[in-house]
Amino acid sequence: MKPKITETYLKQLKAPQKQVLIKDSITPNLYIKHSPTGRLVFVHRSKKGGAWRVHTLGTFPASSLSDARQKALALNQSSEPLSAMTFSALLSEFAERRPNVPGIYIRFGQQTLGSKKVASITTSMLVKALAEYSTVSPVSANRCLTQWKICFDWACMRGILDVNPLARVTRSALGKPEVPRSRVLSEGEIRALFAIDDPRAKLARFCLSTGLRINEATSGYVDGDIFRVDHTKSKRSHWVYLSDVARQNLGPFPTAFQTQLWLRKQGWGWTYHDARRTASSMMHRLGVEPIVVEKMLGHSLQGLLKVYNVYAYDTERVDASKKLSHELERIISTKA
């Protein structure tokens, strides 16, 4: 006998060993995706034209079961054919099947061209959007181009498109080339950053106090004393300890693209990734072992270490987070 799905039932669920889909007992096509981290995500799954369409409806308990059912019912009443699929819907379905795609590229596409029908999107539209992105972050724009190309290839395989509009577009079309950076924030810049009352500055402070990438900070979630990210650039889950400074600068955060654009307009000459580099440099200066810093940043160990060292360094990572937090508190309290 299938269980009756209620909010109480969802709250009592124990994390599975591998991801499972739980079908709602009331609403057709509504499922609850339950991951090994314990996270519960409402999704709507339907099959049209021989292909599955998936829409993410929210994360429990931030989104209620009742809200998810209403959204699912609205989708059930829709009869939109695949040929009329929007870019936003395509990106959502693409991300559902490729969970390692950084969410920043999905959200940027949905914000800029999301309402456009996939069949009506031209190469010039896409290049214009990506070129604008490149003025903010050339590296991110190039990565976004790669992911969108894969997404459109997938749309061609599904029969939504006949031709990939980005098939012949290279990074040179976006304008700015990638330039290796070595920028770190000075103590004066750190003090100035902590004096700004703005959610975008708060996001920068969170990246500085945790060493997270900006898209990891905007896509992760709090789990007790730690901050979890289910999918990183390295295609793995990651966590950081929430030190005092990190906890003081928790979200809600604006989108990564909006924040990067805001930072560029300030004219300070540093990026959010420079904040991550600054965190790494500070931990090394404070005597944190390099291998612990690599773990803090979510990097993979290389060579023989990757093969023979399976120690997680959990305690050391927590200690490193606290050292970084104390150093930031020292800098903030020091008069210029």
C-alpha positions in Angstrom: 0.0 0.0 0.0 1.4 3.4 -1.0 1.8 5.9 1.8 -0.4 9.0 1.9 1.9 12.0 1.2 1.6 14.7 3.8 4.0 17.3 5.1 4.3 15.3 8.3 5.3 12.3 6.3 7.9 14.3 4.4 9.4 15.7 7.6 9.8 12.2 9.0 11.6 10.8 6.0 15.1 9.5 6.5 17.8 10.3 3.9 18.1 7.4 1.4 21.5 5.9 0.3 20.8 7.0 -3.3 18.5 9.5 -4.9 14.8 8.3 -5.1 11.6 9.7 -6.6 8.5 9.5 -4.5 5.2 9.8 -6.4 2.6 12.0 -4.8 -0.5 10.1 -3.8 -2.9 12.8 -4.9 -1.6 14.9 -7.8 -0.7 13.3 -11.1 2.8 13.9 -12.4 4.0 15.3 -9.1 7.1 13.7 -7.5 9.3 14.4 -4.6 13.0 13.9 -5.4 14.8 12.7 -2.2 18.6 13.0 -2.2 21.2 11.3 0.1 21.7 14.7 1.8 18.1 14.6 2.9 17.0 17.3 0.6 13.5 17.1 -0.8 12.7 18.8 -4.1 9.2 18.9 -5.8 9.3 18.1 -9.5 6.7 17.7 -12.2 7.4 15.0 -14.7 5.3 14.4 -17.8 5.9 12.8 -21.2 5.1 14.6 -24.4 6.1 13.7 -27.9 8.0 10.6 -26.6 10.3 12.8 -24.4 10.2 13.5 -20.7 9.6 17.0 -19.5 10.7 17.9 -16.0 9.9 21.1 -14.1 11.4 21.9 -10.6 8.6 23.3 -8.4 10.5 24.1 -5.2 12.4 22.7 -2.2 10.6 21.4 0.9 9.9 22.9 3.4 10.6 26.4 1.9 7.9 25.4 -0.7 4.9 23.7 0.8 3.3 20.5 -0.4 0.1 22.5 -1.1 1.9 25.0 -3.3 3.7 22.2 -5.2 0.3 20.5 -5.9 -1.2 23.7 -7.2 1.7 24.3 -9.5 1.6 20.7 -10.7 -2.1 20.9 -11.5 -1.5 24.1 -13.5 1.2 22.2 -15.5 -1.2 19.3 -16.0 -3.7 21.6 -17.7 -1.1 22.9 -20.1 -1.0 21.4 -23.5 2.1 23.2 -24.8 3.8 21.1 -27.6 7.5 20.6 -27.6 7.9 22.9 -30.6 6.6 25.8 -28.4 8.9 25.1 -25.5 10.5 28.2 -24.0 14.2 28.5 -23.4 13.5 28.6 -19.6 11.7 25.2 -19.8 14.5 23.7 -21.9 17.2 24.8 -19.5 15.2 23.5 -16.5 14.8 20.1 -18.2 18.4 20.1 -19.3 19.6 20.9 -15.7 17.4 18.1 -14.4 19.2 15.5 -16.5 22.6 17.0 -16.0 22.7 18.0 -12.3 26.3 18.9 -12.4 25.7 21.9 -14.7 26.4 25.1 -12.6 23.1 26.7 -11.8 24.4 30.2 -12.6 24.4 29.4 -16.3 20.8 28.0 -16.1 19.6 31.1 -14.2 21.3 33.5 -16.5 19.6 32.0 -19.6 16.3 32.0 -17.9 16.7 35.7 -16.9 17.8 36.9 -20.3 16.0 34.8 -22.9 13.8 32.5 -20.7 10.5 33.7 -22.2 11.6 33.1 -25.8 10.4 30.1 -27.7 13.4 27.8 -28.3 12.5 27.7 -32.1 12.6 31.5 -32.3 16.0 32.1 -30.7 18.7 33.2 -33.1 22.4 33.0 -33.0 22.6 36.8 -32.7 20.3 36.8 -29.7 22.5 34.3 -27.9 25.8 36.0 -28.8 24.5 39.3 -27.7 23.5 37.9 -24.2 26.8 36.1 -23.8 28.8 39.1 -24.9 27.1 41.2 -22.2 28.0 38.5 -19.7 31.6 38.6 -20.9 31.9 42.3 -19.9 31.1 41.2 -16.3 33.0 37.9 -16.3 34.8 36.6 -19.4 35.6 33.2 -17.7 31.9 32.6 -16.7 30.7 33.7 -20.1 32.9 31.2 -21.9 31.8 28.4 -19.5 28.2 29.4 -20.1 28.7 29.2 -23.9 29.9 25.7 -23.5 26.9 24.6 -21.4 24.4 26.3 -23.7 26.0 24.6 -26.7 25.5 21.2 -25.0 21.9 22.1 -24.1 21.1 23.0 -27.8 22.7 19.8 -29.0 20.5 17.9 -26.6 17.4 19.9 -28.0 18.4 18.7 -31.5 18.6 15.1 -30.4 15.1 15.4 -28.9 13.7 16.8 -32.1 12.9 20.3 -30.6 15.4 21.9 -33.0 16.9 20.9 -36.3 20.1 23.0 -35.9 22.1 24.2 -32.9 22.2 28.0 -33.1 25.5 28.0 -31.2 27.2 25.3 -33.3 29.7 27.5 -35.0 30.1 30.1 -32.2 33.5 30.2 -30.5 34.8 32.2 -27.5 36.3 34.8 -29.8 32.8 36.0 -30.6 32.2 37.1 -27.0 34.8 39.8 -27.0 37.0 39.6 -24.0 39.6 36.8 -23.7 40.3 35.0 -20.4 43.1 36.5 -18.5 44.8 34.7 -15.5 44.3 36.6 -12.3 46.4 36.8 -9.1 44.4 39.6 -7.3 43.9 39.4 -3.6 42.1 42.0 -1.4 44.1 44.2 0.9 43.1 44.7 4.5 41.8 48.1 3.7 39.6 46.7 0.9 38.3 44.0 3.3 37.4 46.7 5.9 35.6 48.7 3.3 33.7 45.6 2.1 32.5 44.9 5.6 31.2 48.5 6.0 28.8 48.2 3.1 25.1 47.4 3.9 24.1 45.7 0.7 23.1 42.0 0.0 25.6 41.9 -2.8 28.4 43.0 -0.5 27.1 40.4 2.0 27.5 37.7 -0.7 31.1 38.8 -1.3 31.8 38.6 2.5 30.3 35.1 2.6 32.6 34.0 -0.3 35.5 35.6 1.5 34.8 33.8 4.8 34.1 30.4 3.3 36.2 30.2 0.2 33.1 29.2 -1.9 32.6 30.1 -5.5 29.8 32.6 -6.1 27.5 30.1 -7.8 28.1 27.6 -4.9 27.2 30.3 -2.3 24.0 31.2 -4.2 22.9 27.5 -4.7 23.8 26.0 -1.4 21.8 25.6 1.8 22.3 25.6 5.6 22.4 22.2 7.4 23.1 22.8 11.1 26.6 24.2 11.5 27.6 23.6 7.9 26.7 25.0 4.5 26.1 22.3 1.9 26.5 22.5 -1.9 25.1 19.5 -3.7 26.8 20.1 -7.1 30.1 22.0 -7.6 32.2 22.8 -10.6 34.1 19.6 -9.7 30.9 17.6 -10.1 30.9 16.6 -6.4 29.1 17.7 -3.3 30.9 20.0 -0.9 30.5 21.6 2.5 32.0 24.3 4.6 31.8 25.1 8.2 29.7 28.1 9.1 32.1 30.2 11.2 30.9 33.3 13.1 31.7 35.7 10.2 30.2 33.3 7.6 26.9 32.9 9.6 26.6 36.7 10.1 26.7 37.1 6.3 24.3 34.3 5.2 21.7 35.1 2.5 19.2 35.4 1.1 21.5 36.4 -1.8 20.7 38.1 -5.1 21.6 36.2 -8.3 25.2 35.6 -9.2 25.0 37.6 -12.5 23.3 40.6 -10.9 25.9 40.6 -8.1 28.9 40.3 -10.5 27.5 43.2 -12.6 27.0 45.3 -9.5 30.6 44.6 -8.4 32.0 45.6 -11.8 30.1 48.9 -11.6 31.8 49.7 -8.3 35.1 49.9 -10.1 37.1 48.4 -7.3 39.1 46.2 -9.6 38.4 42.8 -8.0 35.9 40.0 -8.6 34.1 37.5 -6.4 36.6 34.8 -7.4 39.3 37.1 -6.1 37.6 36.9 -2.7 37.9 33.1 -2.9 41.6 33.5 -3.8 42.0 35.9 -0.9 40.5 33.4 1.5 42.9 30.7 0.3 45.9 33.1 0.6 44.9 34.1 4.1 44.6 30.5 5.3 48.0 29.7 3.9 49.5 32.7 5.7 47.8 31.6 9.0 49.6 28.3 8.8 46.8 26.0 7.6 48.2 23.0 5.8 48.0 23.2 2.0 46.1 20.0 1.7 43.5 21.3 4.2 43.1 24.5 2.1 42.5 22.4 -1.0 39.8 20.5 0.8 38.3 23.8 2.0 38.1 25.0 -1.6 36.5 21.7 -2.8 39.5 20.8 -5.0 40.4 17.2 -5.9 43.7 15.9 -4.6 46.2 14.9 -7.3 48.6 12.1 -8.0 49.3 9.5 -5.3 47.4 11.6 -2.7 44.2 11.1 -4.7 44.8 7.3 -4.8 46.0 6.6 -1.3 44.8 9.4 0.9 41.0 9.1 1.7 41.1 11.0 4.9 38.4 13.8 4.9 40.1 16.3 7.2 36.8 17.3 8.6 38.2 18.5 12.0 41.0 20.4 10.3 38.6 22.1 7.9 36.5 23.3 10.8 39.6 24.6 12.6 40.7 26.4 9.4 37.3 28.1 9.0 37.6 29.4 12.6 41.1 30.7 12.0 40.0 32.5 8.9 37.0 34.0 10.7 39.2 35.2 13.6 41.6 36.8 11.2 38.7 38.6 9.4 37.4 39.8 12.7 40.9 41.2 13.5 41.1 43.0 10.2 37.6 44.5 10.6 38.3 45.8 14.1 41.7 47.3 13.2 41.7 51.0 12.5 43.2 52.0 9.1 
